[in-house]
Amino acid sequence: MEKFCLVLKKHYLHLAIQEFAPLFSRFRNATNYEFSAYDKVELLHILSQLYWRSPETHEKYTELIKKEGFSNKYFGITKAGKTAKDEEIPEIINKILNDNETQKMFKHIIPLTNGNNEELQKLAEKWKFIDLSTEQATFITGDNPFLINNKNFRMDNVFEELIFPLSKNKSSNFI
């Protein structure tokens, strides 16, 4: 069988959560809501990684691959030094679409793609930080705290509009 090589723009699939904790804590404990563009994009990158780690995103991932193909302008498989077309790698596409363990591995690529980076920049421009400033009104979240409104789901537009609670009375809104 021919060797396939996964092409990534970065040398890692994820960063240690310890690197994210101080940034997340700054947002959660903020009283001044002026953050740098870099901090906003970093937080959004964390949220993107958290979103795609969720088992609930398997269906969204297969929807993206069926809609845009696996070998698209954001990522793909190389075969003999060239980007392979989906029809050249049917067994890999079949595993990506139908095998949960394979999906777990490949879903982690999405936060590292140019499409995701383009979307994070757009979301950072929409940034709104909401503080309820009361102990009585709180956010209650389950295992998947993302509130997403999206009528045009694609690789560079996964979230479109996103609300994510940072603490019991603060949220980040990108609408």
Secondary structure, DSSP 8 states (H G I E B T S, - for coil): ----EE--SSS-S---HHHHHHHHHHHHT-SS----HHHHHHHHHHHHHHHHHSGGGHHHHHHHHHHH-SSSSS--EEETTEE--GGG-HHHHHHHHH-HHHHHHHHTTGGGSHHHHHHHHHHHHHEEEEE---SSS-----S---EEE-SS-BTTBS-BEEEEEEETTEEEEE-
